[in-house]
Amino acid sequence: MAETQEGPAYKRLADELRTQIARGDLPVGAALPSASQLMKDHTVSTTVVRDALKILRNEGLVYGQPGKAVYVRATPEESAVERKSLDELSQGFQQLEERVSGLSAPADTAAVDELREEMAELRRSVAVLQAQLIELYGRVGQPYPRDKAPLRTEAALDQSRRAVGG
């Protein structure tokens, strides 16, 4: 490693390995030199090697675990494209989350309550009509087609019986 570089030793080692990956000296899929070999070649400690590999792992350039083989996953250019795509995806997800959270809080609770009341009234009307239809089918001696009947609750049945006079 060149002595002219500035900064902590782990950053210098990470820069050197990144450069080797970018040049193709360490191609995608290749194993990096072992930690002991890196320590020997660059005259650094285990901590320096571990921290340098951590930087490269966080950048998406390498994968594996210290103590085992560490492999080149991507070139710096490929990793940058992946990070950009992930950032765009993350921004899109955040925008979607903001839009959904805006939709989940009703702006006008009175309007929502009014719609609920209308739905309840419609359900009551449908139950009455259904009861009348059942009665009509019975008067003409035909079975009511149950598979086409909407689901009825006990309360709806009681109300429909009262409406028909039964």
C-alpha positions as CSV (number, residue, x, y, z in Angstrom):
1,M,0.0,0.0,0.0
2,A,1.3,3.4,-0.9
3,E,2.6,5.5,2.1
4,T,1.5,8.7,0.4
5,Q,-2.2,8.0,1.1
6,E,-3.7,9.8,4.0
7,G,-6.2,8.7,6.6
8,P,-6.6,5.8,8.9
9,A,-5.0,2.5,7.9
10,Y,-8.3,0.7,7.6
11,K,-9.5,3.3,5.1
12,R,-6.3,3.0,3.1
13,L,-6.6,-0.8,3.0
14,A,-10.2,-0.5,1.9
15,D,-9.2,2.0,-0.8
16,E,-6.4,-0.4,-2.0
17,L,-8.8,-3.4,-2.2
18,R,-11.5,-1.3,-3.9
19,T,-8.9,-0.2,-6.5
20,Q,-7.9,-3.8,-7.1
21,I,-11.5,-4.8,-7.6
22,A,-12.2,-1.9,-10.0
23,R,-9.1,-2.8,-12.0
24,G,-10.1,-6.4,-12.2
25,D,-7.1,-7.6,-10.3
26,L,-9.7,-9.1,-7.9
27,P,-12.5,-10.1,-10.3
28,V,-16.1,-10.7,-9.2
29,G,-16.3,-14.2,-7.6
30,A,-12.7,-14.2,-6.6
31,A,-11.6,-14.7,-3.0
32,L,-9.8,-11.9,-1.3
33,P,-6.4,-12.7,0.2
34,S,-6.8,-14.1,3.7
35,A,-6.8,-11.8,6.7
36,S,-3.4,-13.0,7.7
37,Q,-2.1,-12.4,4.1
38,L,-3.5,-8.9,4.1
39,M,-2.0,-8.2,7.5
40,K,1.4,-9.4,6.2
41,D,1.3,-7.7,2.8
42,H,0.1,-4.3,4.3
43,T,1.8,-4.5,7.7
44,V,-1.5,-3.9,9.5
45,S,-3.4,-5.4,12.5
46,T,-6.4,-7.8,12.5
47,T,-8.5,-4.8,13.5
48,V,-7.5,-2.8,10.5
49,V,-8.2,-5.7,8.1
50,R,-11.6,-6.4,9.8
51,D,-12.6,-2.7,9.6
52,A,-11.5,-2.4,5.9
53,L,-13.6,-5.5,5.0
54,K,-16.5,-4.1,6.9
55,I,-16.4,-0.9,4.7
56,L,-16.3,-3.0,1.5
57,R,-19.1,-5.2,2.8
58,N,-21.2,-2.1,3.6
59,E,-20.6,-0.8,0.1
60,G,-21.8,-4.1,-1.4
61,L,-18.4,-5.0,-2.9
62,V,-17.6,-8.2,-0.9
63,Y,-19.5,-10.9,1.0
64,G,-18.5,-13.6,3.4
65,Q,-17.3,-13.6,7.0
66,P,-14.0,-12.8,8.6
67,G,-12.3,-16.1,9.6
68,K,-13.8,-17.6,6.4
69,A,-13.3,-16.7,2.8
70,V,-14.4,-13.3,1.7
71,Y,-15.4,-13.0,-2.0
72,V,-15.8,-10.1,-4.4
73,R,-19.5,-9.6,-5.0
74,A,-19.5,-6.6,-7.4
75,T,-17.3,-4.0,-8.9
76,P,-17.6,-0.4,-7.5
77,E,-19.5,0.6,-10.6
78,E,-22.0,-2.3,-10.3
79,S,-22.4,-1.6,-6.6
80,A,-23.1,2.1,-7.2
81,V,-25.8,1.2,-9.8
82,E,-27.4,-1.2,-7.3
83,R,-27.3,1.5,-4.5
84,K,-28.8,4.0,-6.8
85,S,-31.6,1.6,-7.7
86,L,-32.2,0.8,-4.0
87,D,-32.2,4.5,-3.1
88,E,-34.8,5.2,-5.8
89,L,-36.9,2.2,-4.7
90,S,-36.6,3.4,-1.1
91,Q,-37.7,7.0,-2.0
92,G,-40.7,5.6,-4.0
93,F,-41.7,3.4,-1.1
94,Q,-41.5,6.4,1.3
95,Q,-43.7,8.5,-1.0
96,L,-46.2,5.6,-1.2
97,E,-46.2,5.3,2.5
98,E,-46.9,9.0,2.9
99,R,-49.8,8.8,0.4
100,V,-51.3,5.8,2.1
101,S,-51.0,7.3,5.6
102,G,-52.8,10.4,4.2
103,L,-55.6,8.1,2.9
104,S,-56.0,6.1,6.1
105,A,-57.1,9.2,8.2
106,P,-60.5,10.2,7.0
107,A,-60.7,14.0,6.4
108,D,-64.4,14.3,7.1
109,T,-65.7,11.9,9.8
110,A,-69.2,13.3,9.4
111,A,-69.2,12.2,5.8
112,V,-67.9,8.7,6.7
113,D,-70.6,8.4,9.4
114,E,-73.3,9.5,6.9
115,L,-72.0,6.8,4.4
116,R,-72.2,4.2,7.2
117,E,-75.7,5.1,8.0
118,E,-76.7,4.9,4.3
119,M,-75.1,1.5,4.1
120,A,-77.0,0.3,7.1
121,E,-80.3,1.6,5.6
122,L,-79.6,-0.1,2.3
123,R,-78.9,-3.4,4.2
124,R,-82.2,-3.1,6.0
125,S,-84.0,-2.4,2.6
126,V,-82.4,-5.4,1.0
127,A,-83.4,-7.6,4.0
128,V,-87.0,-6.5,3.6
129,L,-87.0,-7.1,-0.1
130,Q,-85.5,-10.5,0.3
131,A,-88.1,-11.5,2.9
132,Q,-90.9,-10.3,0.5
133,L,-89.3,-12.3,-2.3
134,I,-89.2,-15.4,-0.2
135,E,-92.8,-14.9,0.7
136,L,-93.7,-14.4,-3.0
137,Y,-91.9,-17.6,-4.0
138,G,-93.8,-19.4,-1.3
139,R,-97.2,-18.1,-2.5
140,V,-96.6,-19.3,-6.0
141,G,-95.3,-22.7,-4.8
142,Q,-91.7,-22.3,-6.0
143,P,-88.6,-22.8,-3.9
144,Y,-86.6,-19.7,-3.3
145,P,-83.2,-20.0,-5.0
146,R,-81.0,-20.0,-1.9
147,D,-77.7,-19.9,-3.7
148,K,-78.5,-16.5,-5.0
149,A,-79.7,-15.2,-1.7
150,P,-77.5,-12.6,0.1
151,L,-76.3,-13.6,3.5
152,R,-78.8,-12.6,6.2
153,T,-78.2,-11.9,9.9
154,E,-80.6,-12.8,12.6
155,A,-81.5,-9.1,13.1
156,A,-82.2,-8.7,9.4
157,L,-84.5,-11.8,9.5
158,D,-86.4,-10.5,12.5
159,Q,-86.8,-7.1,10.8
160,S,-87.9,-8.6,7.5
161,R,-90.5,-10.8,9.3
162,R,-92.0,-7.8,11.0
163,A,-92.1,-5.9,7.7
164,V,-93.9,-8.7,6.0
165,G,-96.2,-9.2,8.9
166,G,-95.0,-12.6,9.9
